[in-house]
């Protein structure tokens, strides 16, 4: 303050050094608050200093960590080979110079110099070095960062300033991601669903870099969503469809239990579901796919009218809606027979949820494959980070990473309050799974 400044000047003129004063922190905060409120810009230089100090602390910690770890490795070597003496050439285990190594520092790799030891059988491993060099957490962290739309070229920007000391080259990142994504894909395809009561299963296809994939998402009795698996191949390929359904059956999904299957218009997929599930399958065709398939075969004006007719028919009673669409198909048949045929194909399965009495928000979620289309968009975003796909396995790994990233944001199905009514409509009491104690 002005008064304290005057006092310091007087004491300095007298040749005396100013005495340090102890200031109460609470009192200082009360005095500083009005000043900062009146002039908020005064805090900006302070914030800048704090930020620079924080970065300096991170650099210091990186160097201290390296020195500490190198000292630990030196002590480990001494415990095996004894103290290091110049000119010593004998002994069971001898010192053999040093070489660079990598150890984990949190979620980063830190370059260190480690001593080398040799024995009669060759290289001797330092105690504890293998544990320090383990990279499970680092691979997982790198996979998380890359699936959040950060390329390998920009990964260094999300690391600390001591990035020049760490192993974050593009090739190293790629190796870590290959390892983590391969493990994630394997774990995804090994998930056990024997204890999950899946009420509905969505199946849809996606194309990643020219490779066709089929994905499945399940909804259990609490309306929670589960990523069930992915296979490589088109939904029009009967063998690929059987591989997917067979994998679900092997992992505990009871195919004889009545449930709703929400699919597009794939004939191979529909045939596979019928073969595996028989009469237990309640198949709901995606209404968005059906409307698009019909209207794209019509002129613009007539397409708008047909879209409106189909939307109105799908809202009401199943029998009345089916009759209304059959009548509309007769009007289309004279000039647009392909559109009429598309409208009549699988017509009954457009009204499956109507017959089950599903309405409201739950009906909107079960009438289309939008539940799986949303994760598909995440897969497209994640997989777009790659410009050169070598093979289908690479596409599968990146797709799995995208689906698992999307799964982190899964929420319960909208309209979940009425899912019990859906279960009751599909399954008589005798057909419902028994609860285990």
N, C-alpha and C positions, 0 to 999 in steps of 0.2 A: 504494500500500500504506500501512499504518498508519505505518511508519517514515519513508517519504518525506514523508507528510503532516506529521509532527512536525517534520522538518527544514525544510520550507517555512514553517511557522509561526514557528520560531525566527528564520530569516533575515528574515522580514517584520517581526518585532518590532524587529530591529536596524536597520530602515530600508534593508535591502538587497533588491534584486529577486532572486527565485529564478533560479538558473542553469538554462538548458535542458539536459536530459540526453538523450543519444543512446541509444536502446534497440534492441538487435538484434531483427529481426523474428522470427527463429526462436525466440529466447529468449522473446519476448512470446507467441508462439503456444503454446509449451509451458506457460507460466504461465497463459494464459487457458483452455486446454482443460479442466483439472479444474474450474474455476469454471463454465464453460458446461455441463459434464456434470452437475454438482451442481444447477445452477439453469438449465434450458433457457429458462425464460420471460424471462430477462434479455436474450436476443437479439432479442426481439420489437420493442422500440422501435428498435433499430438497423436491423432489416429495414424497418420503416415509414419511417425516414428515407431509406434507400436507395431505396425505391420512390418517395417524393415527389421525391427528387433526380432520379431517372430521368425522371419526367414533366416536371420543369422543364427538363431537358436537351433533351427532345423539343420543348418549346415554343420554346426558344432556337434550336434548329437550324432549326425552321420559319421563324422570323423572319430568321435569318441567311441562309438559302437565298433568301428573297424579296429581301432587300437585295442579295445577290450577283448574282442573275439580273437584277434591275433595272439594276444597274451595268453588266453585260455588254451589255444591250440599249441602254443609253445610249451605250456605246462603239461599238456597231455602227452606231447612228444617226450618230454623229460621223464615222465612217469614210466615210459616204455623203454627208452634208450639210455636213460641216465643223463647227467649234465653234459653239455656239449663242450668238448675240449679240442683245441686246434691240434691237428696232426694225429689224432687218434684214428687208427685204422682197424683195430681188432674189436671183437665183441659180438654177441649174438645178434643184436640189432644195432645198426649204425646210422648215423645222420647222413643224409644224402642230398644236401642242398635244400632248396625251397621252390615252390611253384604257385601260380595263381589259383584261386578257388572261388567258389560262390557259396554264400550261406544266406539263409532267410533273415530278413530284418522286417518283422511285421508282415506286410503284404508286398514287400519288395525284395529284390536280390541285391546283396552287398558284396562287392569284390574285395577279397582279402588275399594276403600271402600266407600260405601254410607250409610248415616244414615237411620234408619228405624223409621217410625212414625206409631202410631196406634190410631184409634178413636173408637167411639161407634160401628161403622159398621165393624171394622176390619182394615186391612192394608190401609194406606193412601199413595197414589202415590206422589212422589216428583215432583213438577212442572218442566217440561223441561227434566226430565230423559228419558222419552220415546223417545223424539226427538234425544237425544244424543245416545241412544242405537239402533236407526234405522240402518239396515244393508243392504239397497238396493245397495249402491255403493260398499260395501265390497263384497257382493255376486257376483256382476258383475265382479269385479276385479279378484276374485278367479277363476271364470269361464274362464276368459280370460287367466289367467296363466296356468290353467290345460289343456286347449285346445292347448296351445303352447308347449305341450310335457313335462310338469313338473308334476311329480307324487305327490300325497299327502305326501309321505314320504320325498320328497325333497323340499317341498314348503318353509320350514323355511329358506332355503339357499337364496331365492330371497327376503327375508325381511331384515329389519334393524337389527343391533346388539341387540336392545332391544326386540328381539323376545321372550325372556323368560317372558316378561311382557304381551304378547299379546295372544289372543285366536287363535292359529293356529294348534291345534291338528288335527290328521287325521280324527277323527269323526266329529269335527267342520267343517273342510273343506268339507267333504262329504255332510253334511247337507246343507251348503251354495250352493254347486254345484247342489244338487238335486233341491233345490228351484229355482235357476237361470235357470237351463236347462229346468225344467218343464214350467216355465214362457216363456222361449224362444220358446219352442215347441208350446205352446198355441198361442203365437203371430204369429208364422209362419203360422199356420193353420187358422188364422183369417185375413190374409192379403187380402186387397180388390184390385182387378184388373179391376174394372169396367171402370177406366179411362186409362188403359194401352192397347195399340194396339199391342197385341201379334201376331207376324208374324209367328213364329216357336215355337214348343214345343218339347223338348227332354224328353223321358220317358225311364227309365232303372231301372233295379233291382240291389240290393246289398245285401250281406249277412253279418250281424253283429252278431257274436257269435252264429251262427246257426239259427238266426232269419232272415227270408226273408223280405226285405223292397223294396218298389217302390218309386222312387223319380222323380220329374218333374222340369225341368228348362225351362223358357220361354225367348224368344228373342223378343224385341219390335221393332217398326219401325225405331228406331235410332240405332239398333244393340246392345243395352244394354241388359245384362243378368239379370234375376230375378229368385230367388229360389221360386218356386211355392208351394211346399209342399211334404210331405212324408206320406205314409201309410204302415201299417204292413201287410205283406202277399206277396205271390209270384205273379209274372206277369202272371203266367199260371192260376191263380185263377180269374174267371170271376167276382165274387162278389167284390173282393178287387179292381180290375180294375174299376168297376163301382163306388165304394166308392171314388176313387181318382178323376175320371172324374166328378162325381156328386159334389164333394167338390169344384172343379174349377168352375163349372157352378154356384154354390151358391154364390161364391165370385166374380162374375162379369165377368167371361170369357164367351164371346158370342160363343157358340158352333156352331151357324149357319153361322159364319163368316169364309170364306175360309182362311185356314192357312196350313202350312207344319207341319206334325207330323213325327219326326225322332224316330224310334223305332227299337228294335231287332226283332227276328222272333217269338215273342209270339203270338199264335193264339188268346188267350183270350184278349190280349191287342188290337189286330187288330179288333176283333169283337166288343169290347166295343167302340172303336173310331167310327166305322161305325154306331153303334146304336145311339150314342150321336150326331154325326156330320153329318152323311149321306154323300151326295155328296160334302159337303163343305170341307171334309178332303182330303188333298193331302198327302198321306203316302209315306215316303221314308224309305226303309229298310236299316239298317246299313250294309254297304258293308264289313266291317271288320268281322262282325259276320257271314255273309253269306259265305265269302271265307274260314273262319276257319271251319264252319260246313261242307263244301263240302270237303276240302282237308284232314281233319282228318279221312275221310273214305277211303282214297286212300293210296297206297304205296308211299314211299318217293319220288322216281323219277317221278312218274305220278302226285303226288301232286304239285311238282314244276312246271310242264308243265301246269296243270290246273290253278294254281295261275296266271301264266303269261297270259294265254288265257283270263281269267276273267278280269284281269287288263286292257288289251288292249281293250276288248269289252266295258268296262264301260267308256272309254274315248271318244268314238265317238258318232255317231247318235244313237238315242234310238232304232229305228226299225232295223237298221243294227246290233247293238250290241245284241239285243234280238235274232235275227236270228242266229248269230254266236254262242251264248251260247246254243241255241236249238240243233244246229248241233253237238256241242261238247258233249252235254248230250247223243246224240244217240251213239257216239263212246264209252262213258263210260258205257252205259246200259248193254252191253253184259257181262262184267266181274265185274262191280261195280254198280249194279242197285240202291243201297241205296245212293251212291254219285250222280247218275244221278237224282234221285227223289228229293234230297235236292237242287240240282242246279235249277231244274224247279219250285220248290215251291216258290211262291211269286216273280217270275222272273220279272214281269212287274214293280213291285214297287222298283226294284233296279235302274230304269231309270227315276224316277219321276223328279228329278232335271234336267236331260237332256231334258225332254220334256218342262220344264219351262224355258229353256234357261240359266240356271245358269252355270257359268264357273269360272275358276281361283281359287283364295283363298277362295272365298265364297262357291264354290262347294265342296272344300275339307272339309270345316267346316260343311256343311249340309249333306254330304254323309255318315257320321258315327255318332255314339253317343259319340265321344271323348269329346265333350263339357261337358257332364255329367260324363264321366269316370274320368276326372281330379279331380273334387270335391269328387268323390268316393274314390280316393286315400287319400285325406285329412281325410275323415271319417274313413278309415281303420287305419290311423296313430293315430288319436285321440282315437278311440274306443279300440285300442290295449293297452291303459293304464290300462284297467280294466281286471282282471283275472277271476272274478266270476260274471257273469250276472244272476241276480235273475229271471227276467222275460222279456217279450217283451217290456213292458213299459220302462224299463231301457235301452234297446237297442235303442228304439225310441228317448229317451232323448239324449243319447250320439251321435246318428246319427245326430239329429238336431243341436247339438253343433258343430259337425264337418262340416256340410253343411253351417252353418252360419259363421263359421270361414273361410271356403273357399270362401264364398260370398264377404268377405272383399277384396279379390284380384281379383274379376271379372273385366274383361276388355271387351271392345266392340268386337264383332265378327270380325274376320279377313275378309277382303274383304267387309267391311260394306259400301263402296262407291257404291256398286252395289245392295244393298238391295232394293232400290226403284224399280229396274227393276223386282225383284222377286215379289214384291207386285203387280205391274202392271200386271204381267203374271198370277197371281193367282186370282186377283180380277178385274172384270170390274169396270168402274167408278161408276156404279150404286150400286155395292156391297161394296164399300169402306165405312168405318164408317164416319159419319158426325162429323165434329169438332164443339165442343161447344164453345160458346163465353166466 
